[in-house]
Amino acid sequence: VQLQASGGGLVQAGGSLRISCAASGRTFNNYDEGWFRQAPGKEREFVAAISGYGGSTYYADSVKGRFTISRDNAKKTVYLQMNSLKPEDTAVYYCAAGTSVVPTRGHDYNYWGQGTQVTVSS
């Protein structure tokens, strides 16, 4: 599985942005997908995850109610809709894929995308 994240950019606080993660491979439905982020000087942290068929979603407390993860299995793409963005959301966002993961546990994921930069100005 190869993952390609895109859609990052610069947005003002309070604004919205949708980032995407396109996957290759025939068994996309089998994979749980997650978004993680890493800000400069900080450790990578879990943001959101979605199960293979989209039945279950998980969110970090810091983004709950503002971010929405979704997937389109026909397009082999996972999305992260980010609303009410804050400067502290500034980070490189990475998508990841794995099977039978604990959603918040980064090392459970087998495949990682290259990251897309999201910058929120105050």
C-alpha positions in Angstrom: 0.0 0.0 0.0 1.3 3.4 -0.9 -0.2 6.6 0.6 -0.2 10.1 -0.9 -1.4 12.9 1.3 -2.4 16.2 -0.2 -4.5 19.3 0.4 -2.5 21.1 3.1 -1.9 24.8 3.0 -2.1 28.1 4.9 -5.4 29.1 6.5 -6.5 31.7 9.0 -7.7 30.7 12.5 -11.3 29.8 12.4 -11.1 28.6 8.8 -11.5 25.2 7.3 -9.4 22.9 5.2 -9.8 19.3 3.9 -6.8 17.1 3.4 -6.8 13.9 1.5 -4.9 10.6 1.5 -5.0 8.6 -1.7 -4.0 4.9 -1.5 -2.8 2.4 -4.0 -3.4 -1.3 -3.8 -6.4 -3.6 -4.2 -7.4 -4.3 -0.7 -8.0 -0.7 0.6 -11.2 -1.8 2.3 -9.2 -4.1 4.6 -7.2 -1.3 6.1 -7.9 1.0 9.0 -6.8 4.5 8.2 -5.4 7.1 10.6 -4.3 10.7 10.6 -1.4 11.8 12.8 0.3 15.1 13.1 3.7 16.4 14.2 4.4 20.0 15.0 8.0 21.4 15.2 9.7 20.3 18.3 6.9 18.0 19.4 6.2 14.3 19.2 3.8 12.8 16.6 0.3 12.7 17.9 -2.8 10.9 17.0 -5.6 12.9 15.3 -8.3 10.7 14.0 -8.9 7.2 12.6 -11.5 5.3 10.7 -12.1 1.6 10.4 -11.9 -0.3 7.0 -15.5 0.0 6.1 -16.0 3.3 7.9 -18.2 2.0 10.6 -16.1 3.3 13.4 -14.3 6.6 13.9 -12.0 7.8 16.6 -10.8 11.3 17.5 -8.3 12.9 19.7 -10.0 15.1 22.4 -8.2 18.1 21.0 -10.0 17.9 17.6 -13.3 16.3 18.6 -16.2 18.3 17.3 -14.0 20.2 14.8 -12.5 17.5 12.6 -14.3 14.8 10.7 -12.6 11.7 9.2 -14.3 9.9 6.3 -13.3 7.5 3.5 -14.5 6.7 0.0 -13.5 3.1 -0.6 -14.4 3.4 -4.3 -11.8 6.2 -4.7 -9.4 4.6 -2.2 -9.2 7.9 -0.4 -9.5 9.1 3.2 -10.4 12.6 4.0 -9.9 14.8 7.1 -12.2 17.8 7.2 -10.9 20.3 9.6 -13.1 23.2 10.8 -12.6 25.9 13.3 -8.9 25.6 12.9 -6.6 27.0 15.6 -2.9 28.0 15.4 -2.1 25.0 17.6 -3.4 22.7 14.8 -0.3 23.8 12.8 1.7 20.7 11.9 2.6 18.2 9.2 -0.2 15.8 8.9 0.5 12.2 8.0 -1.9 9.5 6.9 -1.3 5.9 7.9 -2.8 2.5 7.1 -2.8 -0.8 9.0 -4.9 -3.8 9.9 -6.3 -4.6 13.3 -4.8 -1.4 14.8 -5.3 0.2 18.1 -6.4 3.5 16.5 -4.3 5.8 18.6 -1.1 3.7 18.5 1.1 4.9 15.7 3.3 1.9 15.7 0.4 -0.4 14.9 0.2 1.2 11.4 2.2 -0.5 8.7 2.1 2.2 5.9 2.7 5.9 6.1 2.3 8.7 3.6 4.8 11.5 3.2 2.8 14.2 5.1 1.2 17.5 4.1 1.8 20.8 5.9 -1.1 22.6 7.5 -0.4 26.1 8.8 -3.0 28.1 10.7 -2.3 31.8 11.2 -3.6 33.8 14.1 
